[in-house]
Amino acid sequence: MWGKPKSKASKIETLIGNTIEIRGDLIFSGGLHVDGKIIGNVIADDGSDSMLVLSDHGSIEGEVRVPYVVLNGEVIGDVYAAERVELSSRAQVNGNVFYNMLEMAMGAEVNGSLVHCKNEKKLLEHQKDTDATDDSEIDPAPVSTSIS
C-alpha cells in the first residue's frame, strides 16, 4: 500500500516542504507531495492523471479534487478522487470522501461520509452538485470511524 504509488502519475514533480504554508487554491498537474500546510483547495487539472501525496506532517484545509490521492496527514474538507484514495495509518479526514477505489489502513480516521462513485462522470457530477439525483451510481455510507 505505501510502497510504490500505483498510478501513472507516480513521479513527484512538486514538493511543498514542512516549513511552508500556502494560503489560497493550488491547481496542479503531475505529482504533488505535501509536507507543509495548505489553507485552500487542492485541485488537479481537468483530464489529468495527477497524484497527491500528503505526508503525516502535512495538512490541507479545503477541498481536494485529485484523481489519485494518498493521505497520511490531515484534511479538513471533502476529498474527491476519480480513480483511487489510499488512507494510510495516520490519515485524518474531517469531511466526506468520494472515491472510485478506496484502500484504508488500520488507524486511519474518516469523520464524514464515504461515498462510492462507480464512474468518474458521476463523481464529477456529485462534486459539482452535492445533491445528486441518481443514486444508482452513488452509494453513500455515512461514517465516523477509525480503524484500529
N, C-alpha and C positions, 0 to 999 in steps of 0.2 A: 504494500500500500504506500509506503513512504520512500521506496527506493526511487527508481527512475519514473518520472511522470509518464503516463500512458497516452499522451496526446501528441499531435503533430507540432504543437507549439511548446515543446519541451525546452527549447532554447531560451534562456532568460536573457533578455536584451536590456532590461532596465531594473536597477536596484535602488530602492529607497531605504537608506541606512537608518539605524535605530536612533540617531540623534536628529532626524529630520521630521518636521511636522508640516504637512501641506493642508492649507485651508482653501477649499474650492474643489470643483469637479475635476476628475482626472480621466481623460479619454486617451486610450492607447491601443496599439496593436502589437502582436507578438507576445513575448513572455515578460511578466512583471513580477518581481519579488519585493515584498514589503516587510521591512523590519521596523519601520517607523510608524508614525501616526498620520492618518488621512481623515480630515473632517470635511466630508463632501462625498459625492457619488463617484464610484469607480466603474467606468463603462468601457467595454471593448468596442472597437469599430464594427459597424454592421457588416455581416457576412464574413467576419474573420474567424480564425480558429484560435483565438488568443487564449492565454492562460494566466491566471493569477495565483501566486503562492503567498500566503500570509503566514509569517513565522509566529512562533509563540511570543515573540517580543512585539509584534505588530498589532495595530488596531485600526479599524475603519468605522467611522460614524457616518453612515449614509448607505444608500443602496449600492449593491454590487450586481452588475449585469455583464457577466463574462461567460463564454461557453464552457471553459474548463476552470474549475476552482478547487484549490487545495487550501484548507483552512486549518491553522493550528493556533491562531490568535483569536482576538475578539472582534465581532462585527455587531454593531448596533444599527440595525436596519435589515431590510429584506435582501435575500440573495436569489438571483435568477441565473441558472446555469442550464443552457440549452443542451449541453452534452453530459457533463459529469460534475459531481460535487464529491470531494473527499473531506470528511470531517475527522481530523486527527485527534489524538487523545486530549490535547489541551484546547481544542476548539470550543468557543462560546459564541452562540448566535442568539441575539435578542431581537428576533424578528422571524418572518416566515422564510422558508426555504422552498423554492420552486425548482424542480430538477427533473432531468430525464433518467439519469442513473445516480445512485447515492451509495457511498461507502462511508460507514460511520464506525469509528473505533471506540473501544471502551474508554470512558472518561469524557467523551465529547458531550457538550450540552447544547440543546436547542430549546429556547423559550419562545415558542410560536408554533406555527403550523408547518408540517411537512406536506408539500403539495406535489404529487407526482404528475408530470405532464408527459403524455406518451409521445408527442411530437413537438418539434421546435416551433411550428406555426401556432399551435395552441398556447405554448409557453409565452411566446412573444405577444399574442393577443391578451393573455392574462396579465402580462407585465404592464401593458398599456392601460388595461381596464380591469381592475381587480374584481369587478362584478361580472365574471364570466357567465354566459348564459347556457353554454353546452357543457354539462357535467359528464358527458360520456367520455371525454378525453382527459379530464382533470379529476383526480382523486384526492380531496383534501383529507388530511389526518392531523387534527389539532393535537399538539403535544406540549408538554412542559416537562422535559425529562433529561436525565443524564444517564449514560451507560457506564456502569462501574462493575 
